[in-house]
Structure formats: structure tokens, C-alpha cells
């Protein structure tokens, strides 16, 4: 089917990630991926850049390693330390803490994009630009602070199609994937993939939020991405209605080890 041409880990949910050459893959996903989250000490919600006014500052925080460290204002701190929490709180403008343990009934704030086509059918009671607080259920499934699947994949073929429709190249980084696979198209839901000794099962296409349009590290804001997704990429998701999607979620059937250049074949 293809070959692994990019591997990324995001030790802290919604913070900048790191490119890897190889990684262990555990039942819950890549080792150390989204193992930590930032929690608002005032309302107990989990930090997610899906609400950029509250949490967009996380996208400028570099996170790396397992055990994880974060870099804020040019200084590196151990995740979970009082110093890291203080630096993050100062950066975000309110008291927060990093945690590996999900709060009871974890919730996130979400700001729906301003493009009508980016509002999925399952949020039919809301309109563009409206806010909601919702359950964050990914941790219960995987033990990680993911949105749903343990692994997120995009393909070079899908990126090429998106670039053609958008009118300019769109780097994979905008979608915060774990794996970039050189392939003509995304694998279909239900497909099982062997990557080295790792086996993944594709779950469903990844519904997109506002994050791909936001400035991230060296990438400027790009609202054209959401306009294109809203116009061309609305599709059925897991029997819940249509949403603007890009990439696919997968769960880990067999853990193991993967590296750049690994061949991707049907399992």
C-alpha cells in the first residue's frame, strides 16, 4: 500500500510535537504520545486548542521526550513539575497544571469554526462560531488524551488532493498526525494495516476542528484550509452524520515498533 514517511509524537495534548525516526507503539498509541494534558485549575477542563481563545497558546509550547519536557519562553521544564505548571500558567494567563491522569468526567471547550460547512451534523443545535463544553472521551478508550483513535494517519495522496483543491500545498503538520504514509489515498475504515510488526485497524475518517487553520510554530494562519474542507470534504462519520474530515483514526491491534521507511501492507 505504501511507506511511512513521517512520524510525530505530541507528548502534551494541543502542544507542539516532535518528529521521530522510530518509536515503540503501545496498545494506547505511540509511546509517550498525548500522555499529558493541561488542566484549567478554575473549571477543571482539559486544555484543547479546539477553543483557540482559551487554549491557542498551547500550540506555541514545545513538548518532547518520554518522560516529557516542555519549553516555554526558551526555558525547558519537566512535565508535572511545579515549575512547569507555573510557566504554563503565566504563558496562558490563568492557573493550570499538567497531568497524566484524566479528571472525572473530563471535558473540553470547543469553538466551532465560522464556516458553516465545518459544523458537523452531530452539532446541529449549534451554529458557526458558537461554543460548547463537551465530554472528552478519548482517554477512557486509550488511556491517552486523544480525541478518539489511538493513532492518527494522513496520506500523501490525500494531501496532494487537498493542495489541488486549496490552491497551495498544505503541510501535514497542520493536521497533527502521528503517521504520514506515502500512498495514493487514505485506507478505508475497517482496513487492517501491517507496519513492521505493528498492526493497526482503521476506525473512521477524522472530523476536523478549527486547529488546521491556526498558526502553528512556523506555519502561519491559513483559513483557506477550512474553507476547502467545508466545501469538498464533508462525509459520513461512523453513522453519526456528515462532518468535514481529513485523515483517519486507527486503533492498535498489535503493538510493536515502527520506523521511517517501514512498508505499509494489508494485514
Protein Blocks (a to p, Z undefined) as FASTA:
>chain_A
ZZcfbdcddfbghiacdddfbdcddfkbcehiakbccddfknopacdfklmmlmmmmmmp
ccedjdddddeehiacdehiaklmmmmmmmnopacdddfbdcehiaddddddfblklpcf
klmmbcehiacddddfklmmnopacfkbmbdcddfklmmmmmmmnopacdfklnopabdc
ddfbdcdehiacdehjbccddfbdcdddfklmpcehjaccdfklmmmmmmmmgcceehia
ccddedjddddfbgcdddehiacddZZ
